[in-house]
Amino acid sequence: MKNWCTSLWKFTAARIKQIERIARRGAVHAQKNRRARPHSVYSEARLSHACRPPIVSNSSARKTAAQKAAAADYDFTEQVGHLLRRAYQRHVAIFQQTIADSQLTAAQFVVMCAVNERGSCSLSEIVRATAIDQATVRGIIERLKARELVAVSHDTNDRRKVVVTVTLAGHALIEETVPFAHKISEQTFGDLNPAERVAITYLLRKMSEFDDRDERGNTPDGEPE
């Protein structure tokens, strides 16, 4: 009888331990699920927010609409830069068709005239006088030098400074070209009447003086503002 009771007690104790182990595993699993659920909900919330269309404020919407309207109203063919470019292209075409020397370009002729007026000048002086950038001026001087229309030397006081002068052949070409230049200017004006010619020349000169005024910090007549 005593052996039977001992065996029953051992069997019962083992079953209780087994049930406790199963219960502990279930509790651990439930706890893991509870910990994972907020993360899953948070992930779903983030996904839902990512799929939601962006909220555009009224001010941003108005700004975008204004930009689109401005772009729709912009006509590049009516802009001053485009009109100036077309007028200059027309002038260059007339120059090339009219000039006697087919190798001479409008920019080269302008550079030669600038040097001729000053007797001799540096590259920076040519840039300021002609409003042509320095890289282009260097190329023009090289081509004119190759044709022996200008001579290039170094300043006696500063060997780093390049001095350009017009040669005898260059002087002869300028004298030959000037009558054609007057004709080219006349053709560039086209059908503009005398008042329109004075007006457009005045306005273009005034526009070009803006850069001079900005560089000096003065008004076009040289007096401080």
C-alpha positions as CSV (number, residue, x, y, z in Angstrom):
1,M,0.0,0.0,0.0
2,K,2.8,2.3,0.9
3,N,4.6,1.6,-2.4
4,W,1.4,2.3,-4.3
5,C,0.9,5.7,-2.6
6,T,4.6,6.7,-3.3
7,S,4.2,5.8,-6.9
8,L,1.0,7.8,-7.2
9,W,2.6,10.8,-5.6
10,K,5.6,10.7,-7.9
11,F,3.3,10.4,-11.0
12,T,1.1,13.3,-9.8
13,A,4.2,15.5,-9.1
14,A,5.6,14.8,-12.6
15,R,2.3,15.7,-14.2
16,I,2.1,18.9,-12.2
17,K,5.7,19.9,-13.4
18,Q,4.8,19.0,-17.0
19,I,1.6,21.2,-16.8
20,E,3.7,24.1,-15.2
21,R,6.3,23.8,-18.1
22,I,3.5,24.0,-20.7
23,A,1.9,27.0,-18.9
24,R,5.3,28.8,-18.7
25,R,5.9,28.2,-22.5
26,G,2.4,29.6,-23.2
27,A,3.0,32.6,-21.0
28,V,6.3,33.4,-22.8
29,H,4.7,33.0,-26.2
30,A,1.8,35.3,-25.2
31,Q,4.3,37.9,-23.9
32,K,6.2,37.8,-27.2
33,N,3.0,38.4,-29.1
34,R,2.1,41.3,-26.9
35,R,5.5,42.9,-27.5
36,A,5.4,42.3,-31.3
37,R,1.8,43.7,-31.7
38,P,2.6,47.4,-31.0
39,H,5.5,47.2,-33.5
40,S,3.2,45.6,-36.1
41,V,0.5,48.3,-35.5
42,Y,3.2,51.0,-35.7
43,S,4.5,49.5,-39.0
44,E,1.0,49.5,-40.4
45,A,0.5,53.1,-39.4
46,R,3.8,54.1,-41.0
47,L,2.8,52.2,-44.2
48,S,-0.6,53.9,-44.2
49,H,1.0,57.3,-43.8
50,A,3.5,56.6,-46.6
51,C,0.7,55.7,-48.9
52,R,-1.3,58.8,-48.0
53,P,-0.9,61.6,-50.6
54,P,1.2,64.6,-49.5
55,I,-0.6,67.4,-47.8
56,V,-0.1,70.7,-49.8
57,S,-0.7,73.9,-48.0
58,N,-2.8,76.6,-49.5
59,S,0.2,79.0,-49.8
60,S,2.2,76.3,-51.6
61,A,-0.6,75.6,-53.9
62,R,-1.1,79.3,-54.7
63,K,2.7,79.7,-55.3
64,T,2.8,76.7,-57.7
65,A,-0.3,78.0,-59.6
66,A,1.4,81.5,-59.9
67,Q,4.6,79.9,-61.2
68,K,2.7,77.9,-63.8
69,A,0.8,81.0,-64.8
70,A,4.0,83.0,-65.2
71,A,5.6,80.2,-67.2
72,A,2.5,80.1,-69.5
73,D,2.7,83.9,-70.0
74,Y,6.4,83.9,-70.8
75,D,7.1,84.4,-74.5
76,F,10.9,84.2,-75.2
77,T,10.4,85.8,-78.6
78,E,9.3,89.0,-77.0
79,Q,12.2,89.2,-74.5
80,V,14.9,92.0,-75.0
81,G,17.8,89.5,-75.0
82,H,16.2,87.4,-77.8
83,L,15.5,90.6,-79.8
84,L,19.0,91.9,-79.3
85,R,20.5,88.6,-80.4
86,R,18.3,88.5,-83.6
87,A,19.3,92.1,-84.4
88,Y,23.0,91.3,-83.9
89,Q,22.8,88.1,-86.0
90,R,21.2,90.2,-88.8
91,H,24.0,92.8,-88.5
92,V,26.7,90.0,-88.7
93,A,25.1,88.5,-91.7
94,I,25.0,91.9,-93.5
95,F,28.7,92.4,-92.5
96,Q,29.8,89.1,-94.0
97,Q,27.8,89.7,-97.2
98,T,29.0,93.3,-97.7
99,I,32.6,93.4,-96.6
100,A,35.3,93.2,-99.2
101,D,37.7,90.9,-97.2
102,S,35.8,87.7,-96.8
103,Q,38.3,86.5,-94.0
104,L,37.6,89.5,-91.8
105,T,34.9,89.1,-89.2
106,A,32.9,91.9,-87.5
107,A,34.6,91.2,-84.2
108,Q,38.1,91.3,-85.8
109,F,37.3,94.6,-87.4
110,V,36.1,96.1,-84.1
111,V,39.3,94.9,-82.4
112,M,41.5,96.5,-85.1
113,C,39.6,99.8,-84.9
114,A,40.0,99.8,-81.0
115,V,43.7,99.2,-81.3
116,N,44.1,101.7,-84.1
117,E,42.3,104.5,-82.1
118,R,44.7,104.0,-79.2
119,G,47.9,103.5,-81.1
120,S,48.7,100.4,-79.0
121,C,47.0,98.8,-76.1
122,S,46.9,95.7,-73.9
123,L,44.5,92.8,-74.0
124,S,42.6,94.1,-71.0
125,E,42.2,97.5,-72.7
126,I,40.8,95.8,-75.8
127,V,38.4,93.8,-73.7
128,R,37.1,97.0,-72.0
129,A,36.9,98.9,-75.3
130,T,35.1,96.2,-77.3
131,A,33.0,94.4,-74.6
132,I,34.4,91.1,-76.0
133,D,35.5,88.6,-73.4
134,Q,39.3,88.1,-73.0
135,A,39.4,84.5,-74.3
136,T,37.7,85.6,-77.5
137,V,40.0,88.6,-77.8
138,R,43.1,86.4,-77.5
139,G,41.8,84.2,-80.4
140,I,41.1,87.3,-82.5
141,I,44.6,88.7,-81.9
142,E,46.2,85.4,-82.8
143,R,44.3,85.2,-86.1
144,L,45.0,88.9,-86.9
145,K,48.7,88.3,-86.0
146,A,48.8,85.3,-88.4
147,R,47.6,87.6,-91.2
148,E,50.2,90.2,-90.1
149,L,47.5,92.8,-89.5
150,V,48.6,93.4,-85.9
151,A,51.9,93.0,-84.1
152,V,52.2,91.7,-80.6
153,S,55.1,92.6,-78.2
154,H,55.8,92.8,-74.5
155,D,55.7,96.0,-72.5
156,T,59.2,97.3,-71.8
157,N,58.3,98.0,-68.2
158,D,56.3,94.8,-67.6
159,R,57.3,91.8,-69.6
160,R,54.1,90.0,-68.5
161,K,52.0,92.6,-70.3
162,V,51.2,92.1,-74.0
163,V,50.9,95.1,-76.2
164,V,49.1,95.0,-79.5
165,T,49.6,97.5,-82.4
166,V,48.2,97.7,-85.9
167,T,50.7,97.0,-88.7
168,L,50.8,98.9,-92.0
169,A,48.8,96.2,-93.7
170,G,46.3,96.5,-90.9
171,H,46.0,100.3,-91.4
172,A,45.4,99.7,-95.1
173,L,42.7,97.1,-94.4
174,I,40.9,99.5,-92.0
175,E,40.9,102.3,-94.5
176,E,39.6,100.0,-97.1
177,T,36.9,98.6,-94.9
178,V,35.5,101.8,-93.3
179,P,33.4,102.8,-96.3
180,F,31.8,99.3,-96.3
181,A,31.3,99.7,-92.5
182,H,29.2,102.8,-93.0
183,K,27.1,100.9,-95.6
184,I,26.7,98.0,-93.2
185,S,25.4,100.3,-90.5
186,E,22.9,101.8,-92.9
187,Q,21.6,98.4,-94.0
188,T,21.4,97.3,-90.4
189,F,19.0,100.2,-89.6
190,G,16.9,99.1,-92.5
191,D,13.7,101.0,-92.9
192,L,13.9,102.9,-89.6
193,N,13.3,106.6,-90.0
194,P,15.8,109.2,-88.7
195,A,14.0,109.6,-85.3
196,E,13.9,105.8,-84.8
197,R,17.6,105.5,-85.6
198,V,18.5,108.2,-83.0
199,A,16.2,106.6,-80.5
200,I,17.5,103.0,-80.8
201,T,21.1,104.2,-80.8
202,Y,20.5,106.3,-77.7
203,L,18.7,103.4,-75.9
204,L,21.4,100.8,-76.8
205,R,24.1,103.2,-75.6
206,K,22.3,103.8,-72.4
207,M,21.9,100.1,-71.8
208,S,25.6,99.5,-72.4
209,E,26.4,102.3,-69.9
210,F,24.8,100.3,-67.1
211,D,27.8,98.0,-66.9
212,D,30.2,101.0,-66.9
213,R,28.2,102.6,-64.0
214,D,28.2,99.4,-62.0
215,E,32.0,99.0,-62.4
216,R,32.7,102.6,-61.4
217,G,29.9,103.0,-58.9
218,N,29.1,106.2,-60.7
219,T,26.5,107.5,-63.1
220,P,27.2,107.4,-66.8
221,D,28.6,111.0,-66.8
222,G,31.1,109.9,-64.1
223,E,29.6,111.8,-61.2
224,P,28.8,109.9,-58.0
225,E,25.2,109.2,-57.4
